Amino acid sequence: MDYFNYKGKNLYAEEVPVSRIAKEVGTPVYIYSKRTLNRHLAAYGDAFASVPHLICYSVKANSNLSVLSTFVKGGSGFDIVSGGELFRALKAGGDPKKIVFSGVGKRDDEIEYALNAGILLFNVESGDELRAINRIAKRLKKKAPVSIRINPDVDPKTHPYISTGLKKNKFGIETKEAFKEYINAKAKLKNIELLGVDCHIGSQLTEIGPFVDAVRKIKRFIKRLRKEGIDIKYLDLGGGLGIRYDTEEPPHPTEYAEAIIEETKGLDVTLIFEPGRSMAGNAGILVTSVTYTKKGSKKNFVIVDAAMNDLTRPALYGAYHAIEPVRMPPVSSGGELVKADIVGPICETGDFLGQDIRIPPVKNGDLLAVKSAGAYGFTMASNYNSRPRSAEVMADGKEFKIIRKREEYKDLIRGEKIVK
Ligand code: LLP
């Protein structure tokens, strides 16, 4: 559920006409809806209200400071995967005691930064990393709070690039090995405090079954650890709940929560969740304007001013995003739809936002909205083809604010030098 709706023929972001934002800010532009962000956070909060839990929004989905600060105000913590994300989370006012640090390749400087900030938990993904954290914590005379990320070998039935919980994936530690790491750490790693168990099996899951399978395996695992005197206080189940891009029917957080609460009954842990896409995905659109149209003998092309550098999901995963006109054509136009590829100006055949999309006929200057672009949109944008990155805007009721200004040419060469 989001707050991008047509009023009459015009698309609105909350109560602001999208065409007004495009006119004042230019295109391409990412537009987020504050009300939608708050609604999604509240949906998780309400769903898990009956059990001890912490929502740690996954910063990688959308890391704009205003988005993060909206979540801070709603009581959210953060899941981070880099020093840069920690920097952003703290800048946005995030409480370090609600931050968990995931990722397979944390560097020494990032570990030190997080230890000094006093984060809640490191989600550790290898024995090597565990020993590195112990070494750094010892040097800093600290105890590092740790969960080990288990690879439960569960198929999340999603795109292979975003499946993470299978034995063939680089993430987490297989259960048998992980058990040994816990036992070894308890005996030998004096600057490690073993507090939790973590897992994240993949992203854009549209079924509950794989989550439940993972919880069942981890539940047994936690009981074994407790028998060894390792007192697990946190169970982090990662993120992964899918959203509707097309015809998917992903479970609502309430449905997801009911299943998880049932499965974890009596386990006596604080549950941690790291949702990204389900919080931000449908809270954002990318608005682009038509530069040219071109008719080929095989295809119609609509060439727009956004490209794969702005939104890379279609090019990278073949992902589908609905694309709709910001202003619906008048009924007198007959209402017929044309089939077209919506493409950007980048010199790659993979530079498309949509293929064989059915839209009303459009012409130069018309605005199109690429839907469900609030997660993994701007955060995956690049400057490829030396294209300045787009502006970001937050709609809030009748108002909107620019929350990241459009990059300029001078931003493209910041830090560069011509050597003599
Ligand atoms: N926690 C961990 C450890 C993760 O690796 C991820 C996502 C999340 C939480 C958040 O998952 P979500 O709730 O958003 O599914 N760029 C891809 C998605 C990559 C997801 C990576 N990990 C895309 O555009 O589909």
Boltz pocket constraint, residues with backbone or C-beta under 6 A from the ligand:
constraints:
  - pocket:
      binder: B
      contacts: [[A, 58], [A, 61], [A, 79], [A, 102], [A, 103], [A, 161], [A, 162], [A, 200], [A, 202], [A, 203], [A, 204], [A, 238], [A, 239], [A, 240], [A, 241], [A, 274], [A, 275], [A, 276], [A, 277], [A, 278], [A, 313], [A, 317], [A, 375], [A, 376]]
      max_distance: 6.0
